[in-house]
């Protein structure tokens, strides 16, 4: 079994292949640094795990949770506007 070398920076990414052998673009790029101290390119998105292992996210863009939040928020906003419009319409009919 092979392992990562100590005090070296490694990049790991994902690619998918479907049943028709279509290859997806590279996504979910991560940096892994195994060392005893802090990695010099420490950003707010770098996580230090026990034993000096650091993992940081390199890829930019929206996460699945962020996209889900946007979709759910937009749905709820449309629902609120529709209910408010219906209630206003019902009041105007009674008057």
CORCORQUI-V104307 format. One record per residue. RES is the residue in one small letter. SS is DSSP state (helix for helix, strand for strand, loop for the rest). D_CENTER is the distance of its C-alpha to the mean C-alpha in Angstrom with 1 decimal. Layout:
# CORCORQUI-V104307
res:RES ss:SS d_center:D_CENTER
res:RES ss:SS d_center:D_CENTER
This chain:
# CORCORQUI-V104307
res:x ss:loop d_center:30.5
res:x ss:loop d_center:28.9
res:x ss:loop d_center:26.7
res:x ss:loop d_center:25.0
res:x ss:loop d_center:27.6
res:x ss:loop d_center:27.8
res:x ss:loop d_center:27.0
res:x ss:loop d_center:25.3
res:x ss:strand d_center:21.9
res:x ss:strand d_center:20.2
res:x ss:strand d_center:17.3
res:x ss:strand d_center:15.7
res:x ss:strand d_center:13.8
res:x ss:strand d_center:13.6
res:x ss:loop d_center:15.9
res:x ss:loop d_center:17.2
res:x ss:strand d_center:20.8
res:x ss:loop d_center:22.0
res:x ss:loop d_center:25.6
res:x ss:loop d_center:26.9
res:x ss:loop d_center:25.7
res:x ss:loop d_center:23.3
res:x ss:strand d_center:20.8
res:x ss:loop d_center:17.3
res:x ss:loop d_center:16.0
res:x ss:loop d_center:14.4
res:x ss:strand d_center:10.6
res:x ss:strand d_center:8.5
res:x ss:strand d_center:11.2
res:x ss:strand d_center:11.9
res:x ss:strand d_center:15.1
res:x ss:strand d_center:17.4
res:x ss:strand d_center:20.6
res:x ss:strand d_center:23.3
res:x ss:loop d_center:25.9
res:x ss:loop d_center:28.1
res:x ss:loop d_center:27.1
res:x ss:loop d_center:24.3
res:x ss:loop d_center:22.7
res:x ss:loop d_center:24.0
res:x ss:loop d_center:20.8
res:x ss:loop d_center:19.3
res:x ss:loop d_center:16.7
res:x ss:loop d_center:15.1
res:x ss:loop d_center:11.9
res:x ss:strand d_center:14.2
res:x ss:strand d_center:15.0
res:x ss:strand d_center:18.6
res:x ss:strand d_center:19.4
res:x ss:helix d_center:23.1
res:x ss:helix d_center:25.4
res:x ss:helix d_center:24.0
res:x ss:strand d_center:20.9
res:x ss:strand d_center:18.1
res:x ss:strand d_center:14.6
res:x ss:strand d_center:12.5
res:x ss:strand d_center:9.4
res:x ss:loop d_center:11.0
res:x ss:loop d_center:8.9
res:x ss:loop d_center:8.4
res:x ss:loop d_center:7.1
res:x ss:loop d_center:5.3
res:x ss:loop d_center:2.2
res:x ss:helix d_center:5.1
res:x ss:helix d_center:6.4
res:x ss:helix d_center:6.9
res:x ss:helix d_center:8.5
res:x ss:helix d_center:10.5
res:x ss:helix d_center:11.6
res:x ss:helix d_center:12.9
res:x ss:helix d_center:14.6
res:x ss:helix d_center:16.2
res:x ss:helix d_center:17.2
res:x ss:helix d_center:18.9
res:x ss:helix d_center:20.6
res:x ss:helix d_center:22.0
res:x ss:helix d_center:23.2
res:x ss:helix d_center:25.0
res:x ss:helix d_center:26.5
res:x ss:helix d_center:27.8
res:x ss:helix d_center:29.4
res:x ss:helix d_center:31.0
res:x ss:helix d_center:32.4
res:x ss:helix d_center:33.7
res:x ss:helix d_center:35.3
res:x ss:helix d_center:36.9
res:x ss:helix d_center:38.3
res:x ss:helix d_center:39.7
res:x ss:helix d_center:41.3
res:x ss:helix d_center:42.9
res:x ss:helix d_center:44.4
res:x ss:helix d_center:45.8
res:x ss:helix d_center:47.5
res:x ss:helix d_center:49.2
res:x ss:loop d_center:50.5
